[in-house]
Amino acid sequence: MSSVSEAVAAAAAPRRPIRELPDELVSQIAAGEVVERPASVVRELVDNALDAGATQIHVKLVGGGVRSIVVEDDGAGIEPAELPLALRRHATSKIGSLDDLEAVSTMGFRGEALAAIASVADVSLLSRTAGAPHAVRLDARSGELCPAARAVGTSVEVRELFFNTPARRKFLKSDATEMAHALESVRRHALARPDVGFAVWHEGRLVAQWRAARLDQRIRDVLGEDFLEGSRAVAHEAGPLAIQGRTGLPETSRARADQQYVFVNGRFVRDRLIAHGVRSAYEDVLHGQRQPAYVLFATIAPELVDVNVHPTKIEVRFRDGRAVHQAVHRAVGGALAVSRAGEATAGAGLLTAGPQPPGATAEAAADAPAQAAAESSGIAPRLPAWLPAAQAGASFVRMPRSDGPAQAALALQTAALLYAQEPPAPWQPRPGSAVSAAAEPAADWPLGRAIAQIGGVYVLAENRQGLVIVDMHAAHERIVYERLKASVGAAAIESQPLLIPATFAASPTEIAVAESQRETLLALGLDLGPLSPGVLAVRARPAALAGGDAVALARSVLAELAELGDVGAAQVLQRARDEILATMACHGAVRANRQLTLDEMNALLRDMERTERADQCNHGRPTWRQLGMRELDALFLRGR
C-alpha cells in the first residue's frame, strides 16, 4: 500500500511557485472572453464607432472575417497622442469613476476590446480628428506611428484572426458561416440605430446596406416586408421604463427563435427575464413549440440596469426585475389582445375605450333593470356592443360567489356549465342607436354575415373582402376561455389545506428556496415547508387548482422561484390555473355536429369580434380564415 502511495507522489507534478502572468498572456486570456469569432470583433468595433458619433459605418470582410476585418466610420476620430493608449488594457474614454460605471450610457466602457483583439491578430489603427491636417496610422505590433491620408473618422483593420493561437482558429466554421454571424452582428446594430447608415462588404462585394431612416422603415429594411405586415406595434410606459417596437402575430410564428431581438438602451441583450415575459404573453396563442418573432426596444434609466455583468456586454441585470417582467408582459400582451377582427371593429368605431358614443347612455339605462335582475340570479346579460371588449367579455356571466376556499373549484366548474348551457343569443343592435348605424350594412361587419354551416363544424360568412370560414368549436372555446379568465382574474389566491400533506424528497436548492421564499409561497396560496431533512411537505395549495398534482405544482414553483424569483412562480400558478380553465372552456364550447341557426352563427361572429385573442383557440390553432375574391377567382380560373 505504501509503495502505491509513493508511486502516486512521485508521479505528481512538482509544486509551482505563484507568479504574475505576463501582459501578453493576460491579454490573450481576456481575448478568450471577448473575442469568440470574427463576429465578436465586428461587434466591438462597431460599438466603438457608434460611441464616436458615427453616422455612416462600413464593414469590410475577407474570408468571413478570419483573414481581414476593416471597420470604417466618420466619427470624431482619435488624437494621435492617444492612439497607442487606445491599444492598452483598461484604457477608455467612456468612464472615469464608479459613478460613471453605475450609469453607463455608451456601448463600450470596459476598455479591453482593442487590447484583446490586438493580442490575437494583427491590428492597425488609422484615425483623423476634425482639426488635424492629416490622419495618423498606428501599427499595433510594432507601435510605429506614421502619417496617412483619410477623412475625419477612424478605420480599424484586423488581419489574420487567431494567427498566434492556432487551437482557437481550428474551432472556427467555414467562411460562409462566419460571414453570416458577422452580418447578423451588424444587423442588430442597424435595428438599434436607425439614424446611422450601415454597409457590409465581403470579398469586395456589397452584401447588405441600410440607409438612415425612421424606425419602421429600418425594421422593414432589415427584417423584411413580411415581418412588418405580420406584426403589431408595441408601445408601453411604466414609470422609468418605456417599451416600443413590434411583435409578430401568432399566425406568423416561426419554427426557430431566429427573429427575436431585445435592446436595452440601444444595446442588444439576451435576458431570461425579458424572454420569459414575452413568452408568457404568447402563452395560449401559439401552437406547439412555435417561436414568436419580435423586436423590442426598452429604454430605462442607466442607473436602474447593470450592464457590467459579462465581458461581451450581452447580459444585463435589472434593479427591479419584477417591474421589467410585468411591463414586457403587458406591452406584448396588450398588442396581441385585439384580434384581427377586433382591430377592424375598433377601427369602425364599434369597440372603443374612450368616451361613449351617442345613444350609449340611453342604451345603458334601458339595460339597467335587466342587469339588476340578472345580478341577483348570478348571470349578467350581454352588455351593449359599444363597450370595450374587456368589459363586454368580463361581464357576460358572473362567477358564482364562493364563501370559502373549498368552494373556489366548484365555482369555476359552475361557471363553465353556465357558459355551456347558454347558447349564443341573436345579436340585434337597438334600432337608431350608434351601434345600429355603424353595423349597417352587414358587409361592414369584420367577420360578415353568416350564410351557412358545413359538416356541423364550419360556419361560412360573407364580408366585404369575400368568404370567411370559422371553426365554430375553436372560436367558441376561445370566447368561453377569455370570459372564464376575466371572471376569476381579479380574485385573490385562496389556499385549501390538505387533509394529508403531500411530501416529496427535495434537493438542497429546493429546500433553501422554500425556506427563504416562504412569504412569497404563502401569498401564492402554497404552504410549503420542511418535514424532515431532505423532505418538503405541501400542507396547502391554491383552491382554484384543487384537482392538480400538488407535488408537481410545488416543484415547478420552486424551480421558477430559483430561476426568476416570485415573477416566475406567479406565472406557474397562472399557467396551471389557465390550463384548468382551458379544459373547462373546451368542454363548455359548442361541439361539432351541433346545428346552429343563422342567428346563433351571427351571434358567434359578433362575439368573436368583441373577444380578445379570438384569432386563435386556447391551443394556438386558428379560429377563422379569410378567402378573398381574388383567391376564389383563382380557384375557378376566372379572368384567365
N, C-alpha and C positions, 0 to 999 in steps of 0.2 A: 504493500500500500504506500509505504514511504517512497519507494522507487518511482511510482506513478506520479506522486506529488513533486518529486524532484524533476521529473521529466517535463511536467507542465510548467514548473517555474523556469526551467532552462529554456523552454520554447517561448516563454512570454517575452514581449518586446521590452527592451530596456527603457527605464523612465526617461522622459524627455523634459528638459527644463522649460519653464514658461518664458516666452519671449514675445516681443512686439512684432507683428507682421509688417512686412514692407508695404509701402504705399501702393505699389502696383498690384500686389496680391489683394489688398483690401479693396481696391477699385474693381478688380475682376470678380470678387465675391459680391460686391454691390451690384455689378452688372448682371449677375445671375438672377437678381430680384427684379431689376428694372428692365433689362433687355432680354426678352424671351425669343424674339424673332424679328425680322425686318419691320413688321407692323408696329412693334413696340417703339422702334427708333422713329418711325414716321409720327406716331402719336406724340412723343416727347418734343420733337422738333416743331410740329405744327402748334402744339401748346405754347412754345416759346414765341413763335411768330405771332400768334393771337395776342399774347401779353405785350408784344412790342407795338401793338396798334395797327397791324397789317390790314389792308383792305383787299389785297389780292395775294393768293398763295399758290405757287406752282410746286408740284411734287413730281420728280422725275426718277424713274426706277429702271434699273438694268438687271436682268437675271432675277426678277421677282424681288429685287431689293437686296439680294445677297451680294452681288458684285458691286452695285453702286446705288446710293440714295442721295438725291440732291433736293433740298427744300429751299425755295427762294421766296422772299417776301418783300413788301415795300413798307416795312415798319420803320421805327425810329432809328434803328441801327445801333452799333456798339462803338464806343470810343476806342481808338487804337490802344491807349494805355490799359484798357480793361479787357482786351481780347485774351491775353494769357491768363488773367484771373478767371475768365469765364470757364476755362477748362479744369479748374481746380475743384476738388471735392468740397461740398458745402459752401460754395461761393454763389451768391444770388443777389439780385436787386429787388426781389419780391417781398421779403420780410426782413426785419431787423431786431425784433423783440418778441417776447412771449405774447404780448397783446396782439401783435400782427399775426402770429401763428394761430391764435384762437379766433381770428376773424379774417380768414384768408378769402380774398376776393379775386385772386388770379388763378390761372390754370396751373401754373407751376409755382413751387415755393421751396422745394427740398434742396435745390442747388447741387444735385448729384447726377442728373441725367447726362449732361455733356461729358463729365469726367468718366462715368461708367461706359458710355459709348466709345470714348477715346481709348479706353483700356482694352477693348476687344475689336477695334477696327482702326483703319487709317482715317483720320478726320482732319479737315481743313475748314477754316472759317474765313469768309470774305464779307466785310461789312463797311458801310459808309454812313455817317451821320449827316444831318442837313447842312451843317456848317463846314464840313470837311472838304478840302479841294479835290480829294480822290479817295478811293477805297483802300483798305489795307487787308492783306491776306496773311493768315497765320496757319502754319503747318504744325499740327499738334505733336507729331512725332519728333521733329527737330526743334520746335519752338521758334522757328525763323519767321520774322515779320518782313513783308515786302509790299510796296505799293502795287495797286491793281486798278483796273477800270470797272466801275459798276455804278448804277444809280443808287439813290438813297435806299437803304434796306440791308438785309442780311441774306447770305447764302451759306448753307452748311452742306458740305459734301462728306459722305461716309462711304468708304470703299472697303471691299473685302471683309464683310462682317464675319467675326469669329475666326479670322485668319490665324490667330495665335492660340486658339482653343479648339483644335480640330474635333474633339469629342462633342462639343456643343454644336458644331456645324453639321455633324452627322445626323442630328435629330431634326434638322430642317426638312421640310417636304419639297415637292417639286416647285419649279419656278412659278408655274401657273397657280399653285395653291398659295404660295407665299405672296404673290401679287394680289390674289383675291383678298387675303387678310389685310394687306396694306390698303387696298381700295376701300374695304369696309371701315377701316380706321378713319380715313378721310371722309367717308360718307357720314359718320357720326358727327364729326366736326361741322360738316356742311349743314346738318339738321339743326345743330345748336346755334350756329351763327349765320342766319340767312343774309345778314348785311355784308358778308365777306364773300368774295368770289374765289372759287377753287378750281384747279385744273390738275389732272393726273395724267402723266405720260409714262408709257412703258415701251422700252426699246425704241424710243424716238417716235412712237405713235400715240396720239391723244386718245385715251380710253374713257375719260369722263371729264365733264366740265359743268360747273354750276355757277351761273352769274348771280350777282347780288340781287335779291328780290324780297318780296314780302314772305311771311312765314308759310302761308297756304301754298304759294307758288313754289317755294323751296321744297315743301313736302311733296308736291306733285312732281317736281323735277327729280327728286331723289328716290321716292318710293313708287312713283307711277300714278297714272290717272285712275287705275282700278282701285288703289288703296284710298284715294281721296273720295271717290264716289261711293265706296263701300264702307265708309267710316262716318262718325258723327263728332261734331266739335265738343270739346270738353272745356269748361270754364268754371272754376270754383275758387272761392276765397274763404279762408278760415283763420282769422287773426293775422299773424305774421306770415302765414303760408298761402301762396297762390298757386293754383294748378291750372294749366291750359294745355291744349294740344288736340289730338284726335284719337279716338278709339274705334276699332273696327266693329262692324255689326256681326252678330253671331253667325249669320249665313256666309260671311267671308272669312271664317276662321281657317286656320292652316294646319297641316299635319305636323309641322315643326315650328319651334319658337324662334324663327329667324327674322321676324319683324316686330320685335319688342324693344323699344328704345325709351329709356328713362334718363332725364337730365336734371340734375340738381344744381341750380345757379350756373347753368351753362356747361356743366361737366357731366359726361356720360358715366353712369354708375350702374352697378349691379347690386341691388339691395333686396334682401329677402323680405323685409317688412313691406316695401312698396309692391313687390311682386305678389305677395300674399294678399294685399289689399285689392289689387287689380283682379286677381284670380277669384277672390270671394265675390266680387261684383258680377262675375260671369258664372257664378255657382250653378244656377239651374237654367241657363240658356245655351250652354254648349253641349254638344252631343259627344259622348265618349271621351276620348283623350285629345280632342281637338284643341288647338292653341290659338288664343286671340292675338290680333295684331294691334299695336298701339304705339303712339309717340306722345309722351307726356313730358311737360316741362314744369318742374317745381321750382318756385322762387321763394327763398326763405332767408331770414336774417343770417348773415355769415356766422354770428356768434352762437346760433342755435344748432349748428351742424358741424361735426368734426370731420375734416377731410384728411387728416393726418393719421389714417388707420392702416394703410398698406402702401408700400413703395410705388406701386403702379397707379395710386390715387384713384382706383376704380371702385373702391368701397368707401362708404361713409357711415357715420354714426350720428343719430339724431338725439338731441337732448330730451325731447318728448316724442318718443316713438309712437305711443298710442294715438296722439293727436294727428300725426302724419298718416298713420294707417287709416284712421277714420276719414280723414279728408280725402285720401285717394279713393277709398271705397265709395264715399258719397259722390265724388266727382264723376267717376266712371259709371257707377250705378245710376246716377241721375241721367246721364247721357243715354244709357241703354233702356231706361224705364219706358220711354214713349216708343210704342211700336210704329212701324211704318204707316199703318192705317191710322193710329192715333195722332201721328205727326201731321198727316194730311187733314185730319179732323180739326186739330188745333189751328192749322192754317186757315181753315174755312170759318173759324170763329165759333165752333160748337163747344170746344173744351178750352177754356182759358182760366188762368189762375188769378186774373186781375179783377176789375170791377164787374159787377153783374150786368148782363145786357138788359135792354129794355124789356119789361114784362116779367123779368125774373122774380121780382118781389111779389107780384100778383100770383105767380105760379107757386111760390113757396107758401104764401098764405093759404092758397087753395089746398095744398098738400098737408097743412098743419094738422087738421083733425085726424086724417088717416094716419099720419105719423104718430100722433099721441096714442091712438087706439092700438096701433101695431106694437108700440113700445111695451105696452102692458102685457102683450102676448109673447114678446120675445122675438118678433120678426118685424123688421122695418121694411117699408115698401121701397120700390125703386125711386131714387131721387131724380130731380129734373135733369135733363140731358146737358144743360149748360154748366153743371158743376164740374170741378176738376176731377180727373179720372181717379185720383187717390181717394177723394171723398165719396165719389159715386160707388167705387168698389168696396170701400171700408164699411159702408152703411147698408149694404144690400141685405144682409142678415146679421142680426145682433147675436153675439155669443151668449148662450145661456149663462146666467150668473152662477158662479161657484163659490160656496161659502167656506171651503177649506181645501187644503192640498189634495185630499183624496178625491175631490170632485173635479179636479182640473182635467184629467184624462177623459173622464166621462163627458165633460163639457165639449171637448174637441170632437168626440165621436158624435155627440148630439148635433153639433153644428154641421158636420159632414152629412148627416142624414137629412137635415133640413134643406141643405143645398140640393141633395139628390132628389128629394121629394118635390121640390118646386121646379116645374118645367119653365122654360123661357116664356115670358109673357109677351103678348103682342106689343110692339113698340109703336105708339101712336102719339106724336107730339101734339100739344094742345093747339087747336086752330087759332091763328092770329098771333101766336107767340113768336119770339125771336127764333126759337128752335125750329118751329114750323117753317118760318120764312127761309131759314138757312138750309133746311132739308129739302126744299123744293127746287128743282125737280129731283126725282130719285137718282138720276145719273150723277148728282153731286155727292152722293154718299161715297166715301172712300172705298168701301167694300161692296157697294152697289146694292141692287135689289135681287133677292133670291128668286130663282126661276124653276129649280128642280132639285131632286135628290137622287143620287145614283148609288145603287147597291147597298142602300142603308148606311153608307159610310161617308160619302162626299156630298157637300152642298155646292151647287152651281149658282153663281150670281153674275149679273151683268152690271158693269160700271162704265164710266166714260172711256177707259182705256181698252176694254174688251171683256174677257172672261176671267172670273175669279173662281178658283177651286179651293174649297175649305174642307179640311179633315175635321168633321164635327166633334168627334170624341176628343181629339187633341186640343181643339180650340176651347171646348167647354171645360176640359181638365185644367187648362191654364187659368180660365176665369174663376173657377172654384178655388183653385190653389191660391191665387192672389187675394181673394176675399177671405180665405181662412187665415193667411198670413197677416192681413190687415186687422182681423178681429183679435188675434192673440198677440200681435206685435208689441203693443204697449203694456201688456200685462206683466206684473212683477214676477220674478222667478221664485216660485214656491217650491219648497222641498218636501219630500214624502219620506218619513222614516221607514226603514226596513225592519221587519219583524226579526229576521235573522240577518246580521251583517254579512255582506259578500266579501270574502277575503281572497287575497292573491299574494304570491311571492313577488316582492318588489326589488328593483335594483337600488344600489345606494343613491343614484341620481334621483330616482322617483321618490325615495323616502325624504331626501333633502328638499326637493321641491314641495312635497306635501306639507312638510313642517314649516318651511319659510313662506309659503303662499296660502296658509290656512284661511286667512280672512278673505282672500280672493275666491277660494273654493267655496266657502260658505255663501258668499254673495252670489255665486253661480248656482246655488242650490245643492252643492255636493258637500256632505260631511265625510271627510276622508282623513284618517289618522292611523298611526302605527298601532298594531295589536300586539306584536312581539318583534324582536329583532329580525329584520328581513321580511316582515309581513305587514301589509296595509289592509285596513278594513274599511269598506264603504258602508256607512251607517245610515245615510240618507242620500237621495238623488232627486233631481228635478221632477216635480209631479207630472209635468207635461210629457215626460219621457218614461212613464211608468212601465211601458211594455218593452223597453230596451234592455240590453245587456249592461248591467251596472259596472262590471269589471272592465269590459271593453271600453265603455264610456270614460271611466276613470283613467285608464291607461292613455287614451287619446288626449284627454285634457292635460294630464301631466306632461305628455310629450310636447304639446303645444306651449305649455307654460315654460318648459325648459328652453324652447327654441325662440318663441316670440313673446313671452310674457302673457299677461292677462288678456291681451288682444287676441292671441291665437286660441286661448281656452274658450273665450266667449264665442268665437267662430265655430268651434267644435260643437258646442251646445246648440247654437243656431242651426248648424248643418244637420244635427241629429233631429232637432225639432222639425225642420223643414222636410226631412225625409218622411217623417210620420204624416205631416200634413199633405205631402205629395201623394202618399199611398191613399189617404182618405179622399183626396181630390180625384184620384184615378177611379176609385170605386164609386164616387158620387157623381161623376160626369155621365152624360148620356152615352149609352152603349151603342155599339154597332147594330145595324138592322132595326133600329127604332125609327119608325116612320114619323117625320116631323111635318107639321103643316107649314104653309108658306109664312104665316105669321110667326111661328116659332123659329123658322130659319132666319127671318129678318131680325127677330129679337136677338138671336145668337150673333148675327153680324154686327148689330149695333152695340152689343155688349163687348165684342172684340175691339171695336173702335174706342171704347171707353176704358179698356183694361190695359194696364202696364205689361210690357213684355209679351204681348199677345201674338207676336210673330213666331214664337217657339212654345212648345209644350214644356212640361216640367223636366222632360228628359233631353231637351235640346233639339227635338225634331221640329221641322217646320209645320205650322198650322194652316198656312194658306199659300197659294201660288197665283201669280198673275200671268195670264196669257194675253199679250197684246194683239191688236188686229193684224199687225204685220206677221206675227208668228202664226196666227190662224190662217192668214192668206197663204203663207209658205207651205203649210200642211197640204193645201189643195192646189198649189202651183198657180194661184191666181196672179195675174199680171205678168206671166211669162209667155 
